Amino acid sequence: MVIFKKLRKLTVLHYLSQLLCFTLDTLPYSIRVLFESSVRNCDGFLVKETDAMNILDWKTKQNNVEVPFCPARVVLQDFTGIPAMVDFAAMREAVRNAGGDPVKVNPACPTDLTVDHSLQIDFILKNQEMEFGRNRERLQFFKWSSKVFKNISIIPPETGMAHQVNLEYLSRVVFEVKDFLYPDSVVGTDSHMTMVNGLGILGWGVGGIETEAVMLGMPVTLTLPEVVGCELTGAASPLATSIDIVLSITKHLRQADVAGKFVEFFGSGVSQLSVADRTTIANMCPEYGAILSFFPVDNVTLKHLKYTGFDKAKLEVMEAYLKAVKLFRNDESSSREPEYSQVVQISLSSIIPYVSGPKRSQDRVAVNNMKSDFQACLNEKSGVKGFQIAVEKQNDIVPVQYEGNEYKLSHGCIVIAAVISCTNNCNPSVMLAAGLLAKKAVEAGLVVKPYIRTSLSPGSGMVTHYLSSSGVLPYLSKLGFEVVGYGCSTCVGNTAPLPEAIRNAIKQGDIIACGVLSGTKNFEGRLCDCVRANYLASPPLVVAYAIAGTVRIDFETEPLGNIYLRDIWPTRKELHTMEEECVISSMFKELQEKMEKGNKRWNLLEAPESTLFPWDLKSTYIRCPSFFDKLVKPVSPQLIENAHVLLYLGDSVTTDHISPAGSIARSSAAAKYLTNKGLTPREFNSYGARRGNDAVMTRGTFANIKLLNKFIGKPAPKTIHFPSGQTLDVFEAAELYQKEGIPVIILAGKKYGLGSSRDWAAKGPFLLGVKAVLAESYEKVHKSQLIGIGIAPLQFLPGENPSTLGLTGREQFSVLFPPELSPGMTLDVKTSTGKVFSVIALFENDMEITLYKYGGSLNFVARRFL
């Protein structure tokens, strides 16, 4: 009775659900969350009454209108969190310089920043003091941020990565603020923020620029999405792991074309999945193109929360509230399911173990077909799967000396085997399966060849805790899978280099070497430039392939040493018993205590407490960027006159090609800058660690070795500076253009800006002097990022592209913007050769035009502090 008295007093949607009972019943659960947010945040300006009504009329308005969404909170990870906080510090500086009060500059939306997210594997845990020391400047800046900014919480180092900490510690499911209840929801600076949808929390990753705008009180704007209902039936095979389920669902949803849509799960099979299974599935949704994959809260969710620190009273209020506002999924088959845009049916009983690769996550290979499939890849022409190795060379063997012993490398040999953090560690069963398999393997006398770069980077200390308490961690260590730290590692290219002898042998023999990892990204060359075949697999399969040393093995018919894989593969009963004994509520309690106490080095770290950050001009980690130099009134867009083309790119240019990530190559422009600052290559750290330094990041923009610029004709981070005719690094050419006062543009093909949302994929080109991008089509999030930083996204007319228009890219281009822009209007482009053609200005609404006129969203929002 007390609960419902509290509910009646505290929630607006409780009443709306009574008035609009039938309408809410037919809406997908994810759309109900959008509706609740629009009602609660309606202010007549950023969120209007018509927005709420459009969401309520989802069935007819889906895919036709833009709607705002105000998330309950924001989660930042260190790689994207540091530039965000540097921007806030720079904003304080700019507001002070413009005569405003810098103390007013604070996040308006509750924000959590996880320091531990990204990890460079060149020091393991015994050298954490050294890791802490080389990142001292960054950590001191984070410590200063935690002291001076309101409404932000910094999660200290040695705690866990963003996805995992968000899931285990930060998630509320239902917010309670001053006795007011509303659904938890989140956006963050990582594409795998979607993991929390497995807990019934609406959330997804957006670009750093959009995230900073949300922190400042702006809503996220999205097209009211179609919602694909994914009906799960049956139960999976005992041998199938959550990764097998994920890859199977990925395949089905890719075929169903869910790009840019919400996916929502229902059906009897949903109750068969644990929350760990659900979060693993939800975490993979960026790989099949969905905005998010939502599992509404149900009894399985509540049971999970009971063991993760939620007390009985809180759970009772949560359940009553969610049921009152119709956000609770009933497990009973008789309950009415929402109406969906389309329904995809998947039988879990049909799922068998798979891996994915060798170059793309969508190319699934049944484990029992792995050997023959790799052979086919050797034969196929070079492309998305093939390597085109001559038949007479397919059985080549290259002997190599390593640590006093001779080994033989051949096509398909494993050189990287990584159990990494981003996908699997939310699911204890697969991590325990890897550990139990390692235990049985060691007991059977099996080993891993020492040249294989093995690593284990759990998502949080809780994973290490249950691997240790279950007794399997020492066996993983004996096979070479040492815990290297907590955070993103191999998946984003942050792995230690292969031994030089192994690298040389691979290159000299033109060997198709392989990496096997339990992650989500396996683009060619991402793990290491000499590792051309990369497979995504479950953690136990990573261990199995590491022991085998090759992917050219049929586990059904060929043994590992003197024993078959099936003889040491953990059974579901073994895993269930181990999970019950080891993954218990005490571990969540321990994690929470660790979060609250921090760690000794963090607690003792000194940092300034001044309102303005004391910038150190000698710092190579933290610099005050120039994004807020123009806190002035908006002006009409001006003519882009006689711009040269900085880069002439093809189709499917990803944010990996654009944004700096991974290690800093010794021959790069960024390396030259750091060397001139007196640093040695060992001190370079990674681009992620230096995201707070715009000088490094600008030099790392378009520095990807796989960048294919048509001016160059082969993959290389190079371009031509046309006034001089020199072939230069992209940064060096852009720097020359800026010194000469010449604007630059980019020509591109279809799907420009695919991949993870990265703020520096827009910030970097902006600082290179790019005024506009002319492409055949864009990835929507990246297009919004370009507008958010002040770069015009222009699109060729349907059926037109540089080739059909007879453009070489060597011309100079002029674009005339009228005094008043309107969404989707066409603009004329003139070239120095006299050619005139039209392009579409890809502004979808008046707000995007306003943001562009202000020089980006951050400048627009920052003016409210003046």
KOLSEKOL-395377 format. One record per residue (C-alpha): x, y, z; residue in three letters. Coordinates in steps of 0.02 Angstrom, whole numbers, padded with zeros to 5 digits, always signed. Layout:
XYZALA;...
% end
This chain:
+00000+00000+00000MET;+00143+00118+00042VAL;+00223+00079-00126ILE;+00069+00125-00227PHE;+00039+00282-00123LYS;+00216+00333-00170LYS;+00187+00291-00353LEU;+00026+00391-00363ARG;+00118+00540-00297LYS;+00273+00526-00401LEU;+00245+00480-00584THR;+00152+00569-00723VAL;+00151+00417-00835LEU;+00052+00320-00704HIS;-00098+00429-00746TYR;-00063+00430-00932LEU;-00057+00241-00932SER;-00233+00240-00860GLN;-00298+00365-00988LEU;-00205+00289-01136LEU;-00209+00107-01083CYS;-00245+00031-01254PHE;-00122+00142-01346THR;+00022+00102-01229LEU;-00016-00084-01240ASP;+00012-00082-01427THR;+00172+00021-01421LEU;+00339-00071-01415PRO;+00418-00057-01242TYR;+00565+00043-01308SER;+00447+00171-01385ILE;+00356+00185-01218ARG;+00521+00240-01140VAL;+00542+00374-01275LEU;+00363+00431-01241PHE;+00388+00442-01053GLU;+00545+00547-01078SER;+00457+00666-01197SER;+00313+00693-01074VAL;+00429+00720-00926ARG;+00547+00839-01017ASN;+00421+00936-01120CYS;+00471+01121-01109ASP;+00396+01189-01269GLY;+00567+01227-01343PHE;+00687+01080-01348LEU;+00546+00955-01320VAL;+00375+01005-01382LYS;+00201+00934-01354GLU;+00195+00884-01537THR;+00350+00777-01507ASP;+00260+00677-01372ALA;+00107+00656-01482MET;+00213+00600-01629ASN;+00292+00465-01521ILE;+00121+00412-01458LEU;+00067+00397-01640ASP;+00220+00290-01675TRP;+00129+00165-01786LYS;+00095+00296-01921THR;+00238+00417-01886LYS;+00383+00294-01878GLN;+00526+00336-01996ASN;+00439+00499-02045ASN;+00475+00623-01904VAL;+00622+00677-01798GLU;+00596+00666-01610VAL;+00703+00724-01462PRO;+00758+00608-01323PHE;+00825+00665-01155CYS;+00920+00520-01075PRO;+00926+00506-00887ALA;+01116+00501-00884ARG;+01277+00498-00985VAL;+01422+00376-00975VAL;+01595+00423-01038LEU;+01747+00312-01056GLN;+01924+00378-01045ASP;+01967+00386-01230PHE;+01816+00493-01271THR;+01791+00560-01096GLY;+01954+00655-01090ILE;+01919+00761-01245PRO;+01744+00795-01176ALA;+01813+00856-01011MET;+01952+00953-01099VAL;+01814+01037-01199ASP;+01722+01081-01038PHE;+01883+01153-00967ALA;+01910+01251-01128ALA;+01729+01309-01121MET;+01759+01380-00947ARG;+01909+01472-01017GLU;+01808+01541-01164ALA;+01660+01593-01055VAL;+01780+01685-00939ARG;+01862+01772-01088ASN;+01691+01823-01154ALA;+01643+01903-00988GLY;+01539+01760-00917GLY;+01552+01662-00754ASP;+01653+01502-00784PRO;+01584+01422-00625VAL;+01418+01402-00716LYS;+01496+01282-00841VAL;+01445+01110-00777ASN;+01358+00958-00849PRO;+01169+00977-00839ALA;+01140+00789-00861CYS;+01212+00669-00730PRO;+01374+00602-00801THR;+01488+00457-00754ASP;+01664+00443-00825LEU;+01759+00279-00817THR;+01947+00304-00816VAL;+01994+00121-00844ASP;+01906+00086-01009HIS;+02049+00078-01134SER;+02208-00019-01107LEU;+02374-00025-01200GLN;+02448-00199-01180ILE;+02633-00170-01158ASP;+02635-00173-00968PHE;+02547-00309-00869ILE;+02476-00294-00696LEU;+02643-00307-00605LYS;+02691-00144-00692ASN;+02532-00048-00649GLN;+02636+00081-00556GLU;+02727+00119-00719MET;+02560+00126-00812GLU;+02493+00246-00681PHE;+02649+00352-00692GLY;+02651+00377-00880ARG;+02468+00427-00875ASN;+02488+00543-00727ARG;+02446+00701-00824GLU;+02283+00626-00887ARG;+02239+00560-00715LEU;+02276+00726-00633GLN;+02162+00810-00758PHE;+02024+00685-00718PHE;+02052+00715-00532LYS;+02038+00904-00560TRP;+01877+00875-00657SER;+01804+00773-00515SER;+01839+00915-00393LYS;+01777+01067-00489VAL;+01633+01007-00599PHE;+01462+00973-00525LYS;+01351+00830-00581ASN;+01494+00718-00637ILE;+01566+00563-00556SER;+01739+00497-00600ILE;+01759+00308-00582ILE;+01941+00285-00528PRO;+02073+00176-00612PRO;+02090-00012-00583GLU;+01902-00031-00570THR;+01836-00088-00740GLY;+01789-00037-00915MET;+01640+00074-00957ALA;+01519-00058-01022HIS;+01552-00174-00876GLN;+01547-00040-00740VAL;+01390+00033-00818ASN;+01309-00138-00809LEU;+01367-00189-00636GLU;+01369-00027-00539TYR;+01298+00127-00625LEU;+01134+00057-00692SER;+00980+00105-00591ARG;+00842+00027-00701VAL;+00725+00152-00617VAL;+00786+00324-00563PHE;+00725+00398-00400GLU;+00767+00582-00381VAL;+00687+00681-00241LYS;+00548+00551-00227ASP;+00513+00557-00414PHE;+00523+00396-00515LEU;+00566+00379-00698TYR;+00650+00249-00810PRO;+00838+00238-00817ASP;+00910+00276-00990SER;+01082+00320-01052VAL;+01187+00377-01198VAL;+01375+00364-01202GLY;+01530+00383-01306THR;+01545+00203-01360ASP;+01448+00097-01483SER;+01436-00044-01356HIS;+01339+00061-01233MET;+01194-00044-01300THR;+01242-00182-01176MET;+01128-00104-01044VAL;+00974-00140-01151ASN;+00990-00319-01087GLY;+00939-00248-00917LEU;+00789-00158-00988GLY;+00880+00010-00991ILE;+00862+00105-01153LEU;+01034+00159-01209GLY;+01150+00174-01357TRP;+01313+00252-01412GLY;+01324+00420-01496VAL;+01469+00529-01550GLY;+01571+00628-01426GLY;+01504+00792-01494ILE;+01323+00738-01469GLU;+01365+00670-01297THR;+01441+00835-01243GLU;+01283+00923-01303ALA;+01177+00803-01198VAL;+01289+00838-01049MET;+01247+01021-01076LEU;+01059+00988-01074GLY;+01023+00961-01259MET;+00918+00812-01313PRO;+00976+00680-01435VAL;+00878+00696-01597THR;+00833+00539-01691LEU;+00713+00486-01826THR;+00566+00399-01740LEU;+00629+00223-01775PRO;+00549+00069-01843GLU;+00549-00068-01711VAL;+00587-00245-01766VAL;+00513-00376-01651GLY;+00631-00524-01633CYS;+00534-00676-01574GLU;+00643-00805-01489LEU;+00577-00982-01467THR;+00650-01145-01402GLY;+00812-01174-01308ALA;+00991-01178-01372ALA;+01101-01332-01387SER;+01206-01373-01231PRO;+01365-01345-01334LEU;+01311-01173-01397ALA;+01376-01025-01298THR;+01303-00851-01289SER;+01426-00802-01427ILE;+01349-00934-01540ASP;+01178-00862-01501ILE;+01243-00685-01533VAL;+01321-00729-01701LEU;+01165-00824-01755SER;+01052-00679-01708ILE;+01175-00560-01793THR;+01159-00658-01955LYS;+00968-00661-01948HIS;+00954-00476-01908LEU;+01079-00427-02042ARG;+00972-00520-02168GLN;+00818-00433-02099ALA;+00898-00262-02131ASP;+00880-00183-01960VAL;+01005-00042-01991ALA;+00948+00118-01907GLY;+00806+00029-01816LYS;+00767-00027-01639PHE;+00760-00214-01608VAL;+00651-00279-01466GLU;+00649-00459-01406PHE;+00495-00559-01358PHE;+00431-00738-01359GLY;+00452-00892-01250SER;+00638-00904-01287GLY;+00673-00739-01201VAL;+00639-00815-01030SER;+00767-00951-01070GLN;+00904-00819-01077LEU;+00991-00753-00923SER;+01027-00567-00905VAL;+01208-00608-00947ALA;+01150-00688-01110ASP;+01038-00539-01148ARG;+01173-00410-01118THR;+01292-00508-01231THR;+01161-00507-01370ILE;+01120-00323-01342ALA;+01304-00279-01343ASN;+01326-00345-01521MET;+01186-00243-01599CYS;+01304-00114-01679PRO;+01377-00258-01780GLU;+01209-00293-01863TYR;+01171-00109-01883GLY;+01030-00082-01759ALA;+01026+00072-01649ILE;+00991-00040-01500LEU;+00922-00211-01451SER;+00800-00200-01306PHE;+00749-00332-01179PHE;+00607-00261-01072PRO;+00619-00288-00884VAL;+00539-00452-00830ASP;+00552-00577-00687ASN;+00722-00637-00749VAL;+00786-00458-00735THR;+00720-00436-00558LEU;+00797-00601-00504LYS;+00965-00544-00572HIS;+00952-00375-00484LEU;+00917-00464-00320LYS;+01092-00538-00327TYR;+01178-00378-00379THR;+01147-00266-00230GLY;+00966-00206-00250PHE;+00874-00223-00085ASP;+00700-00295-00070LYS;+00612-00128-00041ALA;+00692-00050-00194LYS;+00646-00200-00302LEU;+00466-00192-00242GLU;+00452-00008-00287VAL;+00537-00041-00454MET;+00420-00184-00499GLU;+00264-00088-00447ALA;+00318+00067-00543TYR;+00363-00026-00703LEU;+00200-00122-00700LYS;+00100+00037-00667ALA;+00175+00125-00819VAL;+00170-00032-00927LYS;+00358-00052-00943LEU;+00362-00227-00868PHE;+00357-00380-00982ARG;+00242-00520-00927ASN;+00317-00693-00950ASP;+00148-00774-00973GLU;+00110-00833-01150SER;-00065-00762-01137SER;+00000-00584-01115SER;-00026-00467-01261ARG;+00129-00428-01364GLU;+00157-00254-01436PRO;+00137-00217-01621GLU;+00300-00207-01717TYR;+00356-00139-01885SER;+00406-00316-01932GLN;+00438-00479-01842VAL;+00591-00591-01860VAL;+00575-00767-01790GLN;+00728-00860-01725ILE;+00728-01036-01654SER;+00865-01052-01523LEU;+00865-01241-01544SER;+00938-01221-01720SER;+01097-01135-01660ILE;+01265-01223-01672ILE;+01440-01160-01627PRO;+01513-01033-01750TYR;+01660-00918-01770VAL;+01659-00761-01877SER;+01787-00703-02003GLY;+01918-00695-02074PRO;+01890-00511-02114LYS;+01711-00464-02066ARG;+01602-00502-01916SER;+01453-00547-02025GLN;+01544-00691-02112ASP;+01500-00837-01999ARG;+01588-01005-02010VAL;+01525-01162-01923ALA;+01665-01230-01815VAL;+01651-01400-01898ASN;+01679-01314-02067ASN;+01823-01202-02012MET;+01963-01303-02093LYS;+01880-01316-02263SER;+01820-01135-02257ASP;+01997-01070-02226PHE;+02059-01177-02371GLN;+01925-01097-02480ALA;+01983-00924-02422CYS;+02160-00965-02479LEU;+02092-01010-02651ASN;+01972-00864-02671GLU;+02020-00703-02759LYS;+02071-00561-02643SER;+01916-00480-02573GLY;+01802-00486-02422VAL;+01853-00666-02383LYS;+01984-00723-02507GLY;+02175-00710-02500PHE;+02217-00779-02674GLN;+02365-00888-02626ILE;+02436-00991-02769ALA;+02399-01177-02751VAL;+02582-01223-02751GLU;+02613-01104-02604LYS;+02465-01154-02495GLN;+02566-01284-02400ASN;+02723-01178-02379ASP;+02811-01194-02213ILE;+02927-01060-02143VAL;+03046-01117-02004PRO;+03081-00987-01870VAL;+03193-00983-01717GLN;+03111-00916-01558TYR;+03179-00925-01381GLU;+03305-01058-01430GLY;+03181-01175-01516ASN;+03129-01198-01697GLU;+02947-01181-01744TYR;+02860-01195-01912LYS;+02737-01065-01974LEU;+02612-01101-02111SER;+02453-01028-02179HIS;+02320-01028-02043GLY;+02444-01023-01898CYS;+02381-00934-01743ILE;+02492-00790-01683VAL;+02366-00690-01579ILE;+02240-00767-01459ALA;+02148-00642-01350ALA;+02009-00663-01226VAL;+01959-00480-01218ILE;+01834-00374-01128SER;+01705-00291-01236CYS;+01579-00429-01274THR;+01597-00583-01167ASN;+01641-00533-00992ASN;+01463-00481-00953CYS;+01423-00668-00966ASN;+01509-00772-00832PRO;+01467-00938-00916SER;+01580-00911-01066VAL;+01725-00846-00962MET;+01708-00992-00841LEU;+01699-01109-00992ALA;+01866-01041-01053ALA;+01941-01066-00881GLY;+01872-01241-00856LEU;+01931-01291-01031LEU;+02104-01224-00987ALA;+02104-01326-00827LYS;+02060-01487-00916LYS;+02186-01450-01054ALA;+02329-01421-00933VAL;+02284-01578-00838GLU;+02291-01672-01004ALA;+02466-01604-01036GLY;+02420-01481-01174LEU;+02517-01318-01200VAL;+02513-01160-01307VAL;+02663-01117-01416LYS;+02760-00975-01333PRO;+02764-00861-01486TYR;+02575-00845-01487ILE;+02527-00676-01414ARG;+02400-00730-01284THR;+02310-00611-01168SER;+02164-00601-01049LEU;+02090-00427-01017SER;+01932-00441-00911PRO;+01804-00303-00911GLY;+01811-00283-00724SER;+01888-00349-00565GLY;+01733-00454-00536MET;+01781-00566-00682VAL;+01954-00593-00610THR;+01871-00627-00442HIS;+01761-00769-00504TYR;+01897-00843-00615LEU;+02010-00845-00463SER;+01881-00908-00338SER;+01831-01048-00456SER;+02011-01105-00464GLY;+02031-01090-00654VAL;+02135-00930-00666LEU;+02303-01019-00635PRO;+02266-01138-00777TYR;+02229-00995-00897LEU;+02394-00919-00842SER;+02487-01082-00875LYS;+02424-01076-01055LEU;+02487-00897-01072GLY;+02322-00808-01040PHE;+02387-00687-00908GLU;+02274-00549-00844VAL;+02350-00396-00927VAL;+02231-00268-00855GLY;+02053-00204-00872TYR;+01994-00119-01030GLY;+01983-00118-01219CYS;+02141-00193-01289SER;+02168-00310-01437THR;+02000-00268-01515CYS;+02052-00087-01547VAL;+02231-00126-01595GLY;+02304-00100-01420ASN;+02407-00258-01417THR;+02593-00284-01392ALA;+02689-00310-01554PRO;+02725-00487-01611LEU;+02902-00551-01583PRO;+03014-00481-01720GLU;+03066-00654-01778ALA;+02884-00704-01800ILE;+02840-00544-01892ARG;+02987-00565-02009ASN;+02944-00746-02045ALA;+02763-00702-02083ILE;+02812-00563-02201LYS;+02954-00657-02287GLN;+02846-00809-02318GLY;+02689-00709-02360ASP;+02601-00814-02229ILE;+02416-00789-02194ILE;+02433-00784-02006ALA;+02279-00781-01895CYS;+02214-00698-01740GLY;+02072-00770-01636VAL;+01985-00656-01513LEU;+01826-00651-01413SER;+01783-00474-01466GLY;+01675-00385-01592THR;+01797-00307-01716LYS;+01902-00408-01839ASN;+01939-00289-01982PHE;+02093-00340-02082GLU;+02252-00267-02008GLY;+02164-00201-01852ARG;+02249-00321-01731LEU;+02418-00311-01815CYS;+02468-00259-01990ASP;+02545-00430-02028CYS;+02397-00531-01963VAL;+02278-00540-02111ARG;+02149-00666-02051ALA;+02055-00630-01890ASN;+01915-00732-01815TYR;+01789-00687-01681LEU;+01753-00834-01566ALA;+01690-00875-01394SER;+01819-00873-01252PRO;+01831-01064-01239PRO;+01858-01076-01427LEU;+01995-00944-01417VAL;+02082-01058-01291VAL;+02050-01211-01400ALA;+02123-01132-01557TYR;+02272-01064-01459ALA;+02311-01243-01404ILE;+02288-01306-01582ALA;+02401-01168-01648GLY;+02308-01163-01813THR;+02135-01138-01886VAL;+02167-01279-02009ARG;+02097-01410-01893ILE;+01936-01510-01884ASP;+01900-01529-01699PHE;+01779-01672-01734GLU;+01907-01785-01818THR;+02078-01717-01766GLU;+02144-01722-01588PRO;+02231-01589-01485LEU;+02387-01686-01442GLY;+02320-01853-01381ASN;+02144-01797-01337ILE;+01992-01731-01431TYR;+01913-01563-01393LEU;+01747-01645-01351ARG;+01833-01739-01210ASP;+01885-01579-01119ILE;+01740-01464-01169TRP;+01643-01407-01013PRO;+01464-01468-00999THR;+01321-01349-00961ARG;+01295-01438-00795LYS;+01476-01408-00745GLU;+01463-01225-00794LEU;+01297-01200-00705HIS;+01369-01273-00543THR;+01526-01167-00555MET;+01427-01010-00594GLU;+01314-01036-00443GLU;+01463-01061-00329GLU;+01572-00920-00395CYS;+01462-00784-00470VAL;+01370-00729-00315ILE;+01307-00568-00243SER;+01462-00545-00135SER;+01564-00507-00291MET;+01447-00366-00339PHE;+01456-00301-00162LYS;+01646-00307-00169GLU;+01645-00211-00332LEU;+01531-00078-00260GLN;+01645-00057-00110GLU;+01795-00042-00226LYS;+01705+00091-00326MET;+01667+00193-00172GLU;+01840+00178-00094LYS;+01940+00203-00253GLY;+02122+00148-00245ASN;+02273+00208-00150LYS;+02365+00289-00295ARG;+02208+00381-00353TRP;+02165+00438-00178ASN;+02340+00506-00150LEU;+02351+00589-00320LEU;+02361+00778-00305GLU;+02269+00891-00424ALA;+02231+01078-00431PRO;+02064+01143-00367GLU;+02057+01305-00467SER;+01899+01352-00562THR;+02000+01360-00723LEU;+02120+01222-00770PHE;+02303+01278-00762PRO;+02357+01225-00938TRP;+02538+01169-00950ASP;+02608+01229-01118LEU;+02739+01091-01112LYS;+02610+00951-01092SER;+02596+00822-01230THR;+02435+00749-01155TYR;+02323+00898-01115ILE;+02304+01055-01222ARG;+02171+01189-01230CYS;+02084+01162-01399PRO;+02020+01301-01511SER;+01840+01243-01531PHE;+01769+01385-01424PHE;+01870+01529-01494ASP;+01715+01600-01578LYS;+01579+01618-01448LEU;+01495+01749-01557VAL;+01327+01777-01637LYS;+01284+01661-01781PRO;+01320+01719-01957VAL;+01255+01660-02125SER;+01364+01526-02206PRO;+01489+01602-02325GLN;+01556+01550-02494LEU;+01681+01407-02494ILE;+01793+01477-02628GLU;+01927+01389-02731ASN;+01944+01244-02611ALA;+02066+01105-02652HIS;+02023+00922-02623VAL;+02123+00857-02475LEU;+02070+00676-02503LEU;+01978+00585-02642TYR;+01904+00430-02558LEU;+01795+00285-02614GLY;+01650+00191-02535ASP;+01633+00133-02354SER;+01763+00246-02276VAL;+01747+00206-02090THR;+01782+00310-01937THR;+01930+00191-01912ASP;+02004+00265-02071HIS;+01971+00443-02011ILE;+01993+00449-01824SER;+02158+00415-01735PRO;+02157+00250-01639ALA;+02280+00122-01575GLY;+02468+00143-01565SER;+02562+00290-01640ILE;+02666+00233-01789ALA;+02848+00289-01780ARG;+02843+00364-01954SER;+02681+00462-01927SER;+02658+00650-01913ALA;+02605+00625-01731ALA;+02766+00531-01695ALA;+02868+00673-01772LYS;+02777+00797-01660TYR;+02809+00695-01503LEU;+02990+00664-01550THR;+03014+00851-01570ASN;+02944+00868-01394LYS;+03085+00757-01331GLY;+02989+00592-01314LEU;+03055+00421-01362THR;+02944+00294-01454PRO;+02920+00198-01290ARG;+02841+00356-01218GLU;+02721+00386-01363PHE;+02580+00289-01276ASN;+02425+00278-01389SER;+02312+00398-01482TYR;+02175+00359-01358GLY;+02285+00410-01212ALA;+02324+00574-01302ARG;+02147+00622-01351ARG;+02162+00773-01239GLY;+02297+00844-01353ASN;+02223+00915-01513ASP;+02397+00933-01591ALA;+02425+00744-01581VAL;+02248+00700-01633MET;+02247+00816-01783THR;+02408+00738-01843ARG;+02332+00566-01820GLY;+02177+00606-01922THR;+02175+00505-02085PHE;+02337+00421-02028ALA;+02268+00244-02048ASN;+02383+00132-02151ILE;+02230+00060-02241LYS;+02169+00230-02303LEU;+02146+00219-02492LEU;+02161+00392-02569ASN;+02130+00388-02756LYS;+02264+00520-02780PHE;+02393+00395-02716ILE;+02322+00234-02789GLY;+02372+00119-02646LYS;+02333+00108-02459PRO;+02435+00241-02368ALA;+02401+00393-02257PRO;+02462+00509-02394LYS;+02393+00640-02513THR;+02450+00767-02642ILE;+02474+00952-02605HIS;+02423+01016-02776PHE;+02500+01191-02773PRO;+02672+01113-02750SER;+02641+00940-02821GLY;+02717+00858-02667GLN;+02658+00691-02597THR;+02644+00717-02409LEU;+02566+00650-02251ASP;+02385+00708-02244VAL;+02422+00823-02097PHE;+02573+00902-02182GLU;+02472+00939-02339ALA;+02328+01012-02237ALA;+02450+01118-02138GLU;+02521+01190-02299LEU;+02347+01229-02365TYR;+02304+01321-02204GLN;+02465+01422-02209LYS;+02420+01470-02389GLU;+02242+01518-02338GLY;+02167+01386-02453ILE;+02010+01295-02391PRO;+01998+01107-02420VAL;+01856+00984-02448ILE;+01843+00794-02457ILE;+01769+00694-02601LEU;+01697+00525-02551ALA;+01585+00385-02613GLY;+01445+00292-02526LYS;+01423+00265-02339LYS;+01553+00391-02283TYR;+01584+00379-02095GLY;+01534+00199-02061LEU;+01582+00118-01896GLY;+01597+00172-01716SER;+01543+00348-01669SER;+01700+00449-01638ARG;+01709+00634-01604ASP;+01883+00651-01680TRP;+01817+00584-01845ALA;+01737+00757-01856ALA;+01851+00861-01745LYS;+02007+00803-01837GLY;+01949+00853-02012PRO;+01886+01019-01941PHE;+02059+01060-01871LEU;+02136+01005-02037LEU;+02037+01146-02117GLY;+01902+01041-02200VAL;+01752+01151-02240LYS;+01639+01022-02324ALA;+01626+00839-02372VAL;+01549+00794-02540LEU;+01493+00612-02534ALA;+01366+00498-02617GLU;+01293+00450-02448SER;+01334+00458-02262TYR;+01320+00357-02104GLU;+01191+00458-02010LYS;+01282+00477-01844VAL;+01440+00537-01928HIS;+01342+00659-02034LYS;+01271+00734-01875SER;+01446+00745-01802GLN;+01505+00844-01952LEU;+01365+00969-01927ILE;+01400+00971-01741GLY;+01578+01031-01772ILE;+01538+01152-01914GLY;+01579+01050-02072ILE;+01447+01050-02210ALA;+01389+00876-02264PRO;+01348+00890-02449LEU;+01279+00745-02551GLN;+01287+00716-02738PHE;+01119+00704-02826LEU;+01052+00525-02850PRO;+01147+00436-02985GLY;+01290+00561-02983GLU;+01464+00545-02913ASN;+01636+00616-02953PRO;+01660+00489-03092SER;+01494+00520-03181THR;+01523+00708-03167LEU;+01696+00690-03243GLY;+01786+00755-03089LEU;+01967+00711-03059THR;+01981+00792-02886GLY;+02124+00900-02948ARG;+02005+01045-02982GLU;+01967+01184-02860GLN;+01788+01193-02797PHE;+01676+01337-02746SER;+01511+01314-02652VAL;+01390+01458-02632LEU;+01278+01454-02478PHE;+01123+01566-02487PRO;+01089+01685-02340PRO;+00947+01573-02282GLU;+00971+01385-02283LEU;+00826+01263-02280SER;+00828+01076-02245PRO;+00875+00971-02396GLY;+00901+01118-02515MET;+01014+01103-02666THR;+01171+01208-02687LEU;+01275+01245-02840ASP;+01457+01192-02848VAL;+01575+01270-02974LYS;+01746+01202-03021THR;+01901+01289-03086SER;+01876+01197-03251THR;+01707+01282-03277GLY;+01598+01133-03230LYS;+01441+01169-03128VAL;+01340+01037-03036PHE;+01216+01030-02892SER;+01228+00947-02722VAL;+01106+00923-02578ILE;+01143+01009-02413ALA;+01106+00868-02291LEU;+01025+00970-02153PHE;+00872+00875-02096GLU;+00790+01010-01991ASN;+00803+01191-01936ASP;+00897+01144-01778MET;+01039+01066-01879GLU;+01050+01225-01984ILE;+01055+01330-01825THR;+01195+01223-01753LEU;+01294+01237-01915TYR;+01273+01426-01917LYS;+01339+01437-01739TYR;+01493+01339-01791GLY;+01432+01179-01710GLY;+01325+01116-01567SER;+01454+01148-01431LEU;+01470+01332-01473ASN;+01281+01345-01482PHE;+01255+01271-01308VAL;+01406+01358-01231ALA;+01328+01528-01265ARG;+01197+01497-01132ARG;+01332+01523-01000PHE;+01363+01703-01059LEU;
% end
